[in-house]
Amino acid sequence: MENRLNHVSVNARDLQQSVDFYVELLGAVPIPTPNFGIPVQWLALGRTQLHLFERDLQPTSHHHFAITVEDLEPIYRAAERHGAFDRDAFGNHLVELPGDIVQLYLRDPAGNLLELDQPGVERLPKDLRAQLKGLWDFNPQSDENMRGRLFLRE
Protein backbone atom coordinates (compact mmCIF):
# COMPACT_ATOMS: atom_id res chain seq x y z
CA MET A 1 0.00 0.00 0.00
CA GLU A 2 1.34 3.43 -0.94
CA ASN A 3 1.32 6.34 1.46
CA ARG A 4 -1.47 8.74 0.49
CA LEU A 5 -3.84 11.12 2.14
CA ASN A 6 -6.89 9.20 3.38
CA HIS A 7 -9.12 11.95 4.74
CA VAL A 8 -9.35 15.51 5.98
CA SER A 9 -11.46 16.37 9.01
CA VAL A 10 -13.00 19.82 9.55
CA ASN A 11 -15.50 21.28 11.93
CA ALA A 12 -19.09 22.06 11.04
CA ARG A 13 -21.09 24.45 13.21
CA ASP A 14 -24.28 22.98 11.72
CA LEU A 15 -23.54 19.46 10.50
CA GLN A 16 -26.46 19.16 8.07
CA GLN A 17 -25.79 22.58 6.54
CA SER A 18 -22.15 21.63 5.91
CA VAL A 19 -23.10 18.21 4.52
CA ASP A 20 -25.56 19.87 2.12
CA PHE A 21 -22.88 22.40 1.04
CA TYR A 22 -20.32 19.71 0.10
CA VAL A 23 -22.94 17.50 -1.55
CA GLU A 24 -24.21 20.39 -3.71
CA LEU A 25 -20.85 21.93 -4.61
CA LEU A 26 -18.69 18.84 -5.02
CA GLY A 27 -21.06 15.91 -5.38
CA ALA A 28 -19.77 14.47 -2.10
CA VAL A 29 -21.56 11.30 -1.03
CA PRO A 30 -22.53 10.69 2.62
CA ILE A 31 -21.24 7.26 3.67
CA PRO A 32 -21.79 5.14 6.78
CA THR A 33 -20.15 6.77 9.78
CA PRO A 34 -19.27 5.25 13.18
CA ASN A 35 -20.69 6.85 16.34
CA PHE A 36 -18.01 9.04 17.92
CA GLY A 37 -20.29 10.41 20.64
CA ILE A 38 -20.54 13.75 18.82
CA PRO A 39 -22.31 14.57 15.55
CA VAL A 40 -20.03 13.33 12.73
CA GLN A 41 -20.62 12.60 9.05
CA TRP A 42 -18.15 11.08 6.65
CA LEU A 43 -18.34 12.08 2.97
CA ALA A 44 -16.73 10.32 0.01
CA LEU A 45 -14.88 12.45 -2.53
CA GLY A 46 -13.58 9.90 -5.01
CA ARG A 47 -11.00 7.76 -3.17
CA THR A 48 -10.61 10.37 -0.43
CA GLN A 49 -12.93 11.20 2.43
CA LEU A 50 -13.98 14.44 4.09
CA HIS A 51 -14.96 14.00 7.74
CA LEU A 52 -17.22 16.65 9.24
CA PHE A 53 -17.64 16.97 13.00
CA GLU A 54 -20.04 19.39 14.66
CA ARG A 55 -18.30 21.76 17.04
CA ASP A 56 -18.45 25.52 17.57
CA LEU A 57 -14.85 26.25 16.55
CA GLN A 58 -13.39 29.25 14.75
CA PRO A 59 -11.24 28.23 11.76
CA THR A 60 -7.88 29.89 11.22
CA SER A 61 -7.36 32.37 8.39
CA HIS A 62 -5.14 30.32 6.06
CA HIS A 63 -5.44 26.68 7.18
CA HIS A 64 -7.16 24.95 4.28
CA PHE A 65 -7.53 21.80 2.25
CA ALA A 66 -7.58 21.52 -1.53
CA ILE A 67 -9.54 19.41 -3.97
CA THR A 68 -8.73 18.97 -7.66
CA VAL A 69 -11.84 19.21 -9.83
CA GLU A 70 -12.52 18.42 -13.46
CA ASP A 71 -14.67 21.49 -14.14
CA LEU A 72 -14.52 24.55 -11.90
CA GLU A 73 -17.38 26.47 -13.52
CA PRO A 74 -20.40 24.63 -12.01
CA ILE A 75 -18.75 24.77 -8.58
CA TYR A 76 -18.10 28.48 -9.05
CA ARG A 77 -21.78 29.08 -9.92
CA ALA A 78 -22.99 27.11 -6.87
CA ALA A 79 -20.50 28.93 -4.61
CA GLU A 80 -21.75 32.23 -6.02
CA ARG A 81 -25.31 31.30 -4.96
CA HIS A 82 -24.00 30.52 -1.46
CA GLY A 83 -21.93 33.72 -1.21
CA ALA A 84 -18.99 31.46 -0.39
CA PHE A 85 -16.07 33.25 -2.12
CA ASP A 86 -13.01 34.12 -0.02
CA ARG A 87 -11.22 37.13 -1.48
CA ASP A 88 -8.98 37.84 1.52
CA ALA A 89 -6.79 34.83 2.39
CA PHE A 90 -4.71 34.86 -0.80
CA GLY A 91 -5.65 38.19 -2.38
CA ASN A 92 -8.51 37.07 -4.64
CA HIS A 93 -11.04 34.27 -4.89
CA LEU A 94 -9.68 33.18 -8.31
CA VAL A 95 -5.90 32.87 -8.54
CA GLU A 96 -3.66 31.59 -11.34
CA LEU A 97 -0.54 29.68 -10.32
CA PRO A 98 2.56 29.02 -12.41
CA GLY A 99 1.96 26.00 -14.61
CA ASP A 100 -1.50 27.06 -15.85
CA ILE A 101 -3.45 26.15 -12.70
CA VAL A 102 -6.58 27.95 -11.49
CA GLN A 103 -7.42 28.05 -7.79
CA LEU A 104 -10.83 29.01 -6.39
CA TYR A 105 -10.97 29.91 -2.69
CA LEU A 106 -14.19 29.41 -0.75
CA ARG A 107 -15.43 29.37 2.83
CA ASP A 108 -17.79 26.58 3.83
CA PRO A 109 -20.75 27.27 6.19
CA ALA A 110 -18.47 26.85 9.24
CA GLY A 111 -15.87 29.26 7.81
CA ASN A 112 -13.31 26.62 6.80
CA LEU A 113 -11.13 27.67 3.86
CA LEU A 114 -11.41 25.40 0.84
CA GLU A 115 -9.22 25.54 -2.28
CA LEU A 116 -10.46 24.07 -5.55
CA ASP A 117 -7.90 23.47 -8.29
CA GLN A 118 -8.35 23.04 -12.03
CA PRO A 119 -5.68 22.79 -14.70
CA GLY A 120 -6.15 25.13 -17.66
CA VAL A 121 -6.95 28.83 -17.47
CA GLU A 122 -8.38 28.78 -21.01
CA ARG A 123 -10.97 26.21 -19.93
CA LEU A 124 -12.69 28.89 -17.83
CA PRO A 125 -15.49 30.94 -19.40
CA LYS A 126 -14.64 34.55 -20.20
CA ASP A 127 -16.54 36.01 -17.22
CA LEU A 128 -14.48 33.89 -14.80
CA ARG A 129 -11.18 34.57 -16.61
CA ALA A 130 -11.91 38.30 -16.22
CA GLN A 131 -11.89 37.86 -12.43
CA LEU A 132 -8.69 35.79 -12.37
CA LYS A 133 -5.51 37.29 -10.93
CA GLY A 134 -2.04 35.76 -11.14
CA LEU A 135 -0.20 35.01 -7.91
CA TRP A 136 2.49 37.30 -9.34
CA ASP A 137 0.01 40.18 -9.20
CA PHE A 138 0.21 40.01 -5.38
CA ASN A 139 3.70 38.69 -4.71
CA PRO A 140 6.90 39.04 -6.73
CA GLN A 141 8.01 35.71 -8.21
CA SER A 142 11.60 34.71 -8.98
CA ASP A 143 12.45 32.35 -11.85
CA GLU A 144 12.68 29.57 -9.24
CA ASN A 145 9.22 30.46 -7.87
CA MET A 146 7.77 30.35 -11.38
CA ARG A 147 9.03 26.76 -11.78
CA GLY A 148 6.90 25.65 -8.81
CA ARG A 149 4.13 23.21 -9.73
CA LEU A 150 1.05 22.28 -7.72
CA PHE A 151 0.76 18.77 -9.15
CA LEU A 152 3.56 16.25 -8.68
CA ARG A 153 4.40 13.98 -11.56
CA GLU A 154 3.21 10.40 -11.17
Buried (B, 14 or more C-beta within 10 A) or exposed (E): EEEEEEEBEBBBBBBEEBBBBBEBBBBBEEEEBEEEEEBBBBBBBEEBBBBBBBBEBEBEEEEBBBBEBEEBBEBBEBBEEBEBBBEEBBBBBBBBBBEEBBBBBBBBBBBBBBBBBBBEBEBBEEEBBEBBBBBEEEEEBEEEEEEEEBEEEE
